[in-house]
Amino acid sequence: TVGSKERGSYYRWLFFLAGPVESLFTAKQAGALAPPASAGYGSEADALRTLEQAVAGKAHLFGERFSAADLYMAALLGFYLRTGVIEPRPAFVEFAQRHYARPAAQRATARDEELAKTYPHPLQPRAAA
C-alpha cells in the first residue's frame, strides 16, 4: 500500500523476479547463458543463492502478509522446479509447496483444470477420442 515500509521490498522482488531471474532461467533453459559480467542476472550461483536466502524458512518474502510477490516467487519456483531448470533445493520446494497449498491456489488450480478441458493448451498432447 501507499506509504507502507514494505512497498520498496515489494517492488524490488517483483522487478528482480520478472527481469533478471526470468532472464536467467530462460537463458539456462535455452542453453544460452551469457557470461556473468555481461548478463543482467550475474552468475547463476549468485542468483540462486539470493533466491534461496530470500525464501529459506519464511512464509513470505517480506512482512507478515501474503503479496503478489509471494505468488510470483512461488509460481516461478514451481514452474522451473517442474521443468528441471533449477535443482530442488529444500527452501525452493518448501516455499512453492506452502503457497500451492493455500486455499486460493487450490481453487485457481481447479479452475485451470476445468478450463483446460474446454481450452487445451495447443502444445499439450490430447487424449485419443
C-alpha angles and dihedrals in degrees: 000000000000111000094016117141087222095057093092092052090048093055093040092058096042093051095041092051096042094045121028099015096048089045091051095049093044091049091047092049089050092047091241108113112167121225109275093242092058101035123090088223097054115208123351091232092055093047093048092047090051091051093046093050090048096056104028109122093346132121091201136022090239138355127005101288136076114253139178087262089063090048091050093047093048092047093046093048093044094050096046092044090052092048093047096239091125128035117250099256110181093242092053094047094046094049094048093045093048091056096041087055092059112113091238091053091049091052092048091050091050090050092048091051091051093048091048089062090062099030108032119190108260092231096049118096113251125225116252113259 
